[in-house]
Structure formats: structure tokens, C-alpha cells
């Protein structure tokens, strides 16, 4: 049984950065899936592909739920957009697990296991903020932290 819908708001989301983060994630997940399909894939790659697959549908639902708002903002020439998601409380756990998948994917890119380049610092930081906002708002009842405020104080190595 799922919990009643809860609202998560992402404030001052940079449209261009949001789209670049999506593209990078799509690229590395695609490569991961191709690597895992190979019969000689390392166990680590296969396990990570299975974990990524477990979150695929939920991530698509989130993406599609705000696609119209992102597209409209981009078409209007807006630099930022506020996004509102209706999710259940389990999305906090899923977001935390997805963040860990992204961290492992970044490590595979950095160590040369994958051909994809690691995410740029701004994309990596944005992805972390994105996931953390779901966790903070759903678990802790925190108010949204706008992207500019987070980006001004956050560090990738933290």
C-alpha cells in the first residue's frame, strides 16, 4: 500500500542545467546497460545495472510529471523554473538509493571502467541537490532549498 501523495518542490531550477543533467544520466545509464548485457561484464557493473533498473520507472515518472513545465519554461526563454512533484513518502528512499547509483556511476566514469566522461561539477552537484531535496522534504519536512542557495554553499567532496 502506498502512502497518500506528498508534495516536493524544487525552486529556481536552471532549465539548461536540468536538461544537461538528464542527458548525462541517460548517457551513462545507457552505457551501463550495454556493458551489463555483455557476458563478461564485471559483477560490479551487473549489480549496478540491476540497481539502476530498479529505479528506472520511478525516475521516468518524476521526469514526465514535470516535462511540460520544463518545456514551457525553455520555450518562453525562462532561465529557471519551479517544479512541483506529487509523490509518496517512499520516494525519499528511492531518491537516496538513486543518488548512490549516480555516485557509483561517476566513480566508474572516473576510473575508466566506463567510456563516458564523468558529469561536470555543476551537473554532479545539481544531481545531488535534486535527490537530497526529495529526502529532506519528505523525511524531515524541510522547506525547499532553492538551487542558487544550495549551489553557493555545497561542495562535491562533502
C-alpha positions in Angstrom: 0.0 0.0 0.0 1.4 3.4 -0.9 1.1 6.4 1.3 -1.0 9.5 0.3 0.6 11.8 -2.1 3.1 14.3 -0.7 4.4 17.4 -2.4 8.1 18.1 -3.2 9.0 21.5 -4.6 12.3 22.3 -6.4 12.8 26.0 -6.5 14.8 28.1 -9.1 15.8 25.0 -11.1 18.0 26.1 -14.0 16.3 24.8 -17.1 19.5 24.3 -19.1 21.3 22.6 -16.2 18.3 20.3 -15.6 18.3 19.2 -19.2 22.1 18.6 -19.2 21.8 16.5 -16.0 19.1 14.4 -17.6 21.2 14.0 -20.8 24.3 12.9 -18.9 22.3 10.5 -16.7 20.7 9.0 -19.8 24.1 8.6 -21.5 25.8 6.9 -18.6 22.9 4.6 -17.8 22.7 3.6 -21.5 26.4 2.7 -21.4 25.9 0.8 -18.1 23.1 -1.2 -19.6 25.1 -2.1 -22.7 28.1 -3.1 -20.5 26.0 -5.2 -18.2 24.4 -7.1 -21.2 27.9 -8.4 -22.2 28.5 -11.9 -20.9 31.9 -10.9 -19.4 30.7 -7.8 -17.6 32.2 -7.3 -14.2 29.9 -8.3 -11.3 30.1 -4.7 -10.0 28.7 -3.4 -13.4 25.9 -6.0 -13.5 24.9 -5.3 -9.9 24.8 -1.6 -10.5 22.8 -2.0 -13.7 20.2 -4.0 -11.7 20.1 -1.3 -9.1 19.7 1.4 -11.7 17.0 -0.6 -13.4 15.1 -0.9 -10.1 14.7 2.9 -10.1 14.1 3.4 -13.9 10.3 3.5 -13.9 10.2 5.9 -10.8 12.7 8.2 -12.4 10.7 8.3 -15.6 7.5 9.1 -13.8 9.2 12.0 -12.0 10.7 13.3 -15.3 7.4 13.1 -17.2 5.4 14.7 -14.4 7.3 18.0 -14.9 8.3 17.7 -18.6 5.6 20.2 -19.6 6.7 22.8 -17.1 10.4 22.4 -18.2 9.5 22.6 -21.9 7.2 25.6 -21.4 9.9 27.5 -19.4 12.5 26.7 -22.1 10.2 27.8 -24.9 9.4 31.0 -23.1 13.1 31.7 -22.7 13.0 31.4 -18.9 16.3 30.6 -17.2 14.7 28.9 -14.2 11.5 27.1 -13.3 9.9 25.9 -10.1 8.9 22.2 -10.2 6.3 20.5 -8.1 6.1 16.8 -7.7 3.3 14.7 -6.2 5.0 11.6 -4.7 4.6 9.1 -1.9 6.9 9.0 1.1 8.8 6.0 -0.4 10.3 8.4 -2.9 12.7 9.6 -0.2 14.2 6.1 0.0 14.3 5.8 -3.8 15.9 9.2 -4.2 18.6 8.3 -1.7 19.3 5.0 -3.4 19.3 6.7 -6.8 21.9 9.2 -5.5 24.1 6.3 -4.5 23.7 4.8 -8.0 24.8 8.1 -9.5 27.8 8.3 -7.2 28.9 4.8 -8.3 28.4 5.7 -12.0 30.6 8.7 -11.5 33.3 6.5 -10.0 33.1 4.1 -12.9 33.5 7.0 -15.3 36.4 8.5 -13.4 38.3 5.2 -13.1 38.0 4.3 -16.8 35.6 1.4 -16.4 33.1 3.3 -18.5 33.9 5.3 -21.6 31.5 8.1 -20.7 33.1 11.1 -19.1 32.2 12.0 -15.6 29.5 14.6 -15.1 30.7 18.2 -15.0 30.9 19.6 -11.5 27.7 21.6 -11.9 25.8 18.6 -13.2 27.1 16.4 -10.4 26.2 19.0 -7.8 22.8 19.5 -9.3 22.0 15.8 -9.3 23.0 15.5 -5.6 20.8 18.5 -4.8 17.9 17.1 -6.8 18.0 13.8 -4.8 18.6 15.5 -1.4 15.6 17.8 -1.8 13.3 14.8 -2.0 14.9 13.2 1.0 14.9 16.4 3.1 11.3 17.5 2.2 9.8 14.0 2.6 11.6 12.7 5.6 12.4 15.9 7.5 9.6 18.1 6.4 12.2 20.7 5.3 11.3 23.7 3.3 12.7 23.7 -0.3 16.3 24.9 -0.6 16.4 26.9 -3.9 19.1 25.7 -6.3 21.1 29.0 -6.1 21.3 28.8 -2.3 22.5 25.2 -2.4 25.0 25.8 -5.2 26.5 28.7 -3.3 27.4 26.7 -0.3 27.6 23.0 -1.4 30.8 21.1 -2.3 31.1 17.9 -4.3 33.6 16.4 -1.9 31.3 16.9 1.1 
